[in-house]
Amino acid sequence: MDLEPMEVDLQAAVAAEEECYLLTAVAVVIQQEESKKEEEKKKRRPKRIWMHKWLQDRPKYGWYEKLLGYLFQGNITRYKNFLRMDPDRFHELVVRLTPRIQKQDMNMRRCLDSGLKVAITLRYLATGDSYMSMAYGFWVAPNTICSVVPEVCQAIYDEFHEELIKCPSSPDEWREVAKGFADGWNFHNCIGAIDGKHVKIQAPANSGSLYYNYKGIFSIVLMAVVDSQYKLLYIDVGANGSCSDGGVFKGTSLYKALDQGKAGLPPPESLPNSQVPVHYNLVADAAFAQKSWLVKPFSQRNLTKQMRIFNYRLSRARNPVENTFGILAQRFRCLLGTILVIPDSYQDRVGMLLPAQPAGREETSESAEESGL
């Protein structure tokens, strides 16, 4: 009697039974999780009132309705200090964002005006105040503000980042950037200054030391490449603070394009008073790895006179990126404190600030008086 078919059938039956056990176990786990969610929903305290009475007086006392109107009529400087931009730019911002953030009115309650949402977000970014503190100024519930801020931040980034943050992709565009560094910072064949800034955050739950950096704080990394006029050419936001600047840059799309020769860089060209061709390159500090398209300073050991001069010139060429981070933090002072939001929202807050940054050194000098509180 042939037993092989019977053994095969037995093995198949055992395998099918094990698969059924696994599926059943998974189903039980899912059911338990769903039951927990249902219990949590039942435990939530129902709303006692539809809307607090004091919030209904927003048109009489709110900052957006009263204070901004008063400042617009009598003190434009204070208006710019309050929102970090002049009335014309604020109006343009509201008009362009309205299709993305405006909601429909309900039978029971009117939706928030898009201008109010933008003003709340700009004031939060300008000061870093708590949502509760903002609620008493704008007369908007704090639980509403906590949903308005990330919504508007995402809308600003989606609307402006492709328009205002443009990375060169052709040899002529890269040469134009290099010309700015040669004329303004006396450093030739430079296609940008790169650096990373640690933005302090509240330690996320169960994150361990993932966001803990060498400064002893929890942070995410804002990586940026800047031209000679403080204009942003490329950004990367959201890497955990425990990574080095070089490690963060290595994971970006720009690094891959440069390393694979797909960034459209010009061929090597000679420097003034020299016949030796030199690669076009980024300038960075010692935290980055040396590449043919990236230059870092010499080590501080056994420096010759020529090496010291080179380090000095390279340090000058890196000033634009350092100055850009300083201007950004002074203009939007939420970056000077701790961002108290969930990890998924960090990138929205920080990334939004970059399109809102002044377009260059000209606007930066004009708005310097309005950067303080």
C-alpha positions as CSV (number, residue, x, y, z in Angstrom):
1,M,0.0,0.0,0.0
2,D,1.4,3.4,-1.1
3,L,1.6,5.7,2.0
4,E,3.2,8.8,0.3
5,P,-0.1,10.4,-0.9
6,M,-1.5,9.9,2.6
7,E,1.6,11.6,4.2
8,V,1.3,14.5,1.8
9,D,-2.3,15.0,2.6
10,L,-1.6,14.9,6.3
11,Q,1.1,17.5,6.0
12,A,-1.2,19.8,4.0
13,A,-3.9,19.4,6.6
14,V,-1.5,20.2,9.4
15,A,-0.3,23.3,7.5
16,A,-3.8,24.5,6.8
17,E,-4.7,24.0,10.5
18,E,-1.7,26.0,11.6
19,E,-2.7,28.8,9.2
20,C,-6.2,28.8,10.6
21,Y,-4.8,29.1,14.1
22,L,-2.6,32.1,13.1
23,L,-5.5,33.8,11.3
24,T,-7.7,33.3,14.4
25,A,-5.0,34.7,16.7
26,V,-4.7,37.8,14.5
27,A,-8.4,38.2,14.4
28,V,-8.6,38.0,18.2
29,V,-5.8,40.6,18.6
30,I,-7.6,43.0,16.2
31,Q,-10.9,42.4,17.9
32,Q,-9.3,43.2,21.3
33,E,-7.8,46.4,20.0
34,E,-11.1,47.4,18.5
35,S,-12.8,46.7,21.8
36,K,-10.3,48.8,23.6
37,K,-10.9,51.7,21.2
38,E,-14.7,51.4,21.7
39,E,-14.2,51.5,25.5
40,E,-12.0,54.5,25.3
41,K,-14.6,56.3,23.2
42,K,-17.3,55.4,25.8
43,K,-15.1,56.8,28.5
44,R,-14.7,60.2,26.8
45,R,-16.7,62.8,28.6
46,P,-19.5,64.2,26.3
47,K,-19.4,67.9,25.5
48,R,-21.3,69.8,28.1
49,I,-21.8,72.9,26.0
50,W,-21.6,73.5,22.2
51,M,-19.6,76.7,22.5
52,H,-18.4,78.8,25.5
53,K,-20.3,82.0,25.8
54,W,-17.1,84.1,26.0
55,L,-16.0,82.9,22.6
56,Q,-19.1,84.3,21.1
57,D,-17.7,87.8,21.7
58,R,-14.7,87.3,19.5
59,P,-15.9,90.0,17.0
60,K,-15.8,92.5,19.9
61,Y,-12.5,91.7,21.6
62,G,-10.4,89.4,19.5
63,W,-6.9,90.3,18.3
64,Y,-7.7,89.6,14.7
65,E,-10.9,91.6,14.6
66,K,-9.8,94.6,16.8
67,L,-6.1,94.8,17.4
68,L,-4.9,94.2,13.8
69,G,-7.4,96.6,12.5
70,Y,-6.2,99.3,14.9
71,L,-2.5,98.6,14.1
72,F,-3.3,98.8,10.3
73,Q,-4.8,102.2,10.7
74,G,-2.3,103.7,13.1
75,N,1.0,101.8,13.4
76,I,2.2,99.6,10.5
77,T,5.5,99.0,12.2
78,R,3.8,97.3,15.1
79,Y,1.5,95.4,12.6
80,K,4.6,94.0,11.0
81,N,6.1,93.1,14.4
82,F,2.9,91.3,15.4
83,L,2.6,89.1,12.2
84,R,6.2,89.3,11.0
85,M,5.0,90.7,7.6
86,D,3.4,93.8,6.2
87,P,-0.4,94.0,5.5
88,D,0.0,93.6,1.7
89,R,2.0,90.3,2.1
90,F,-0.5,89.1,4.7
91,H,-3.4,89.8,2.4
92,E,-1.7,88.0,-0.4
93,L,-1.0,85.0,1.9
94,V,-4.7,84.9,2.9
95,V,-5.9,85.0,-0.7
96,R,-3.6,82.2,-1.9
97,L,-4.3,80.0,1.1
98,T,-8.1,80.4,1.3
99,P,-8.9,77.6,-1.2
100,R,-6.8,75.2,0.9
101,I,-8.0,76.1,4.4
102,Q,-11.5,77.7,4.1
103,K,-14.3,75.5,5.4
104,Q,-18.1,75.7,4.9
105,D,-20.4,77.3,7.4
106,M,-22.6,74.9,9.4
107,N,-26.2,75.4,10.4
108,M,-25.2,75.6,14.1
109,R,-22.0,77.6,13.8
110,R,-20.0,79.6,11.4
111,C,-16.5,78.4,10.4
112,L,-13.4,80.4,11.2
113,D,-12.3,83.0,8.7
114,S,-9.3,82.0,6.7
115,G,-7.6,85.3,7.6
116,L,-8.1,84.5,11.3
117,K,-6.5,81.1,10.8
118,V,-3.4,82.6,9.1
119,A,-3.1,85.2,11.8
120,I,-3.2,82.6,14.6
121,T,-0.5,80.6,12.8
122,L,1.8,83.5,12.1
123,R,1.5,84.7,15.7
124,Y,2.3,81.2,17.1
125,L,5.3,81.0,14.8
126,A,6.5,84.5,15.7
127,T,6.3,84.0,19.5
128,G,6.1,80.3,20.3
129,D,3.3,81.0,22.8
130,S,1.2,78.2,24.1
131,Y,-2.1,77.4,22.5
132,M,-3.9,78.4,25.8
133,S,-2.2,81.8,25.8
134,M,-3.2,82.3,22.1
135,A,-6.7,81.3,22.9
136,Y,-7.2,84.2,25.3
137,G,-5.8,86.7,22.8
138,F,-7.7,85.5,19.6
139,W,-10.8,84.3,21.5
140,V,-10.6,80.9,19.8
141,A,-10.7,77.7,21.8
142,P,-7.3,76.1,22.3
143,N,-8.4,72.7,21.0
144,T,-9.4,74.5,17.8
145,I,-6.0,76.3,17.6
146,C,-4.2,73.0,17.9
147,S,-5.8,71.9,14.7
148,V,-5.6,75.2,12.9
149,V,-1.8,75.6,13.2
150,P,-0.8,72.4,11.5
151,E,-3.4,72.8,8.8
152,V,-2.2,76.3,7.9
153,C,1.5,75.3,8.1
154,Q,0.9,72.4,5.7
155,A,-1.1,74.7,3.3
156,I,1.7,77.3,3.3
157,Y,4.3,74.7,2.5
158,D,2.2,73.1,-0.3
159,E,1.4,76.5,-1.8
160,F,4.9,78.1,-1.8
161,H,7.7,75.6,-1.5
162,E,8.0,74.9,-5.2
163,E,7.9,78.6,-6.0
164,L,10.3,79.9,-3.5
165,I,12.8,77.0,-2.8
166,K,14.3,76.1,-6.2
167,C,17.4,74.0,-6.5
168,P,19.5,74.7,-9.6
169,S,19.5,71.8,-12.1
170,S,21.6,73.1,-15.1
171,P,25.2,74.3,-15.4
172,D,24.2,77.9,-16.1
173,E,22.0,78.0,-12.9
174,W,24.9,76.6,-10.8
175,R,27.3,79.1,-12.4
176,E,25.0,82.0,-11.4
177,V,25.1,80.8,-7.8
178,A,28.9,80.5,-8.0
179,K,29.1,84.1,-9.4
180,G,27.3,85.4,-6.3
181,F,29.8,83.7,-4.0
182,A,32.8,84.9,-6.0
183,D,31.5,88.5,-6.1
184,G,30.1,88.7,-2.5
185,W,32.3,86.4,-0.5
186,N,35.5,86.1,-2.6
187,F,35.2,82.3,-2.9
188,H,35.2,80.9,-6.4
189,N,33.5,77.8,-7.9
190,C,31.1,77.7,-4.8
191,I,27.6,76.4,-5.5
192,G,26.2,76.9,-2.0
193,A,26.8,76.8,1.7
194,I,25.4,73.8,3.6
195,D,24.8,73.3,7.3
196,G,22.3,71.8,9.7
197,K,20.3,73.4,12.6
198,H,18.9,71.5,15.5
199,V,15.4,72.6,16.4
200,K,14.5,71.8,20.0
201,I,11.4,69.6,20.5
202,Q,9.7,67.8,23.3
203,A,10.8,64.2,23.7
204,P,8.3,62.0,21.9
205,A,6.8,59.2,23.9
206,N,8.7,55.9,23.8
207,S,11.4,57.4,21.6
208,G,14.4,56.6,23.9
209,S,17.5,58.5,22.7
210,L,16.4,58.7,19.1
211,Y,16.0,62.5,19.1
212,Y,18.7,63.1,21.8
213,N,21.6,65.1,20.3
214,Y,25.2,65.9,21.3
215,K,24.0,69.2,22.8
216,G,22.0,67.3,25.5
217,I,18.6,68.2,24.1
218,F,15.9,66.5,22.0
219,S,15.8,67.9,18.5
220,I,15.1,67.4,14.8
221,V,17.5,68.6,12.1
222,L,16.9,71.3,9.6
223,M,19.4,70.8,6.7
224,A,19.7,73.7,4.2
225,V,21.7,74.8,1.3
226,V,21.9,78.6,0.8
227,D,23.2,80.9,-1.9
228,S,25.2,84.1,-1.4
229,Q,22.1,86.2,-0.9
230,Y,20.6,84.0,1.9
231,K,18.1,82.4,-0.5
232,L,17.3,78.8,0.2
233,L,18.2,76.4,-2.6
234,Y,17.4,73.1,-0.9
235,I,16.0,71.9,2.5
236,D,15.5,68.7,4.3
237,V,13.5,68.7,7.6
238,G,12.7,66.0,10.1
239,A,15.8,63.9,10.6
240,N,16.2,62.8,14.3
241,G,18.7,64.8,16.4
242,S,20.9,61.9,17.2
243,C,22.2,61.8,13.6
244,S,25.2,63.9,12.6
245,D,24.9,66.6,10.0
246,G,27.0,64.5,7.6
247,G,24.7,61.5,8.2
248,V,21.6,63.5,7.6
249,F,22.9,65.0,4.4
250,K,24.0,61.5,3.1
251,G,20.3,60.5,3.2
252,T,19.0,63.4,1.1
253,S,18.1,63.4,-2.6
254,L,20.6,66.2,-3.2
255,Y,23.5,64.1,-1.9
256,K,22.5,61.2,-4.2
257,A,22.2,63.5,-7.2
258,L,25.6,65.0,-6.6
259,D,27.3,61.7,-5.8
260,Q,25.9,60.1,-9.0
261,G,26.7,63.1,-11.2
262,K,23.1,63.9,-11.9
263,A,22.8,67.3,-10.4
264,G,23.8,69.2,-13.6
265,L,27.0,70.7,-12.2
266,P,29.3,72.5,-14.6
267,P,32.6,70.9,-15.5
268,P,35.7,71.9,-13.5
269,E,37.0,75.4,-14.3
270,S,40.2,77.2,-13.4
271,L,40.3,79.8,-10.7
272,P,41.5,83.4,-11.3
273,N,45.3,83.6,-12.0
274,S,45.5,79.8,-12.3
275,Q,45.4,77.2,-15.0
276,V,44.4,74.3,-12.8
277,P,40.8,73.2,-13.2
278,V,38.8,73.1,-9.9
279,H,35.5,71.3,-9.3
280,Y,32.4,73.3,-8.4
281,N,31.6,72.5,-4.8
282,L,29.6,73.1,-1.7
283,V,31.2,74.6,1.4
284,A,30.6,72.9,4.7
285,D,32.1,72.6,8.2
286,A,34.1,69.6,9.6
287,A,31.0,67.6,10.3
288,F,30.6,66.7,6.6
289,A,32.7,64.2,4.6
290,Q,35.1,65.5,2.0
291,K,34.0,65.0,-1.6
292,S,35.0,66.3,-5.0
293,W,31.9,68.5,-4.9
294,L,32.1,69.4,-1.2
295,V,34.9,71.3,0.6
296,K,35.5,71.3,4.3
297,P,38.2,73.1,6.4
298,F,41.6,71.6,7.1
299,S,42.1,70.0,10.5
300,Q,43.4,72.3,13.1
301,R,46.6,70.3,13.6
302,N,49.9,71.5,12.0
303,L,48.3,74.2,9.9
304,T,50.5,76.0,7.5
305,K,50.0,79.7,6.6
306,Q,48.2,78.7,3.3
307,M,45.9,76.3,5.1
308,R,45.0,79.0,7.7
309,I,44.1,81.4,4.9
310,F,42.0,78.8,3.1
311,N,40.1,78.0,6.4
312,Y,39.5,81.7,6.9
313,R,38.2,82.1,3.3
314,L,36.0,79.0,3.6
315,S,34.6,80.2,6.9
316,R,33.6,83.5,5.3
317,A,31.9,81.6,2.4
318,R,29.8,79.7,5.0
319,N,28.5,82.9,6.6
320,P,25.3,82.9,4.4
321,V,23.9,79.7,5.8
322,E,24.8,80.6,9.4
323,N,23.2,84.0,9.0
324,T,20.1,82.5,7.4
325,F,19.5,80.3,10.4
326,G,20.0,83.3,12.7
327,I,17.6,85.4,10.8
328,L,15.0,82.6,10.7
329,A,15.2,82.0,14.4
330,Q,14.9,85.8,15.2
331,R,12.0,86.3,12.8
332,F,10.1,83.2,14.0
333,R,11.0,82.8,17.6
334,C,9.2,79.5,18.1
335,L,12.6,78.1,16.9
336,L,14.3,79.5,20.0
337,G,12.1,77.5,22.4
338,T,10.8,73.9,22.5
339,I,8.2,72.8,20.0
340,L,5.5,71.0,21.9
341,V,3.8,68.9,19.2
342,I,3.7,65.3,18.1
343,P,6.5,64.1,15.9
344,D,4.5,64.0,12.6
345,S,3.8,67.7,13.0
346,Y,7.5,68.8,13.4
347,Q,8.2,68.9,9.7
348,D,5.0,70.9,9.0
349,R,6.0,73.6,11.5
350,V,9.6,73.9,10.6
351,G,9.2,73.4,6.8
352,M,6.5,76.1,6.7
353,L,9.0,78.7,8.1
354,L,11.3,78.4,5.1
355,P,8.9,79.7,2.4
356,A,7.9,82.4,4.8
357,Q,11.6,83.5,5.1
358,P,12.5,86.8,3.4
359,A,13.4,86.3,-0.2
360,G,17.0,87.6,0.2
361,R,19.4,90.0,1.9
362,E,17.4,93.1,0.6
363,E,14.2,92.2,2.4
364,T,16.1,90.9,5.4
365,S,17.8,94.3,6.0
366,E,14.4,96.1,5.6
367,S,12.6,93.9,8.1
368,A,15.4,93.8,10.7
369,E,13.6,96.4,12.9
370,E,10.5,94.2,13.1
371,S,12.3,91.0,14.2
372,G,12.1,91.7,17.9
373,L,9.2,91.3,20.3
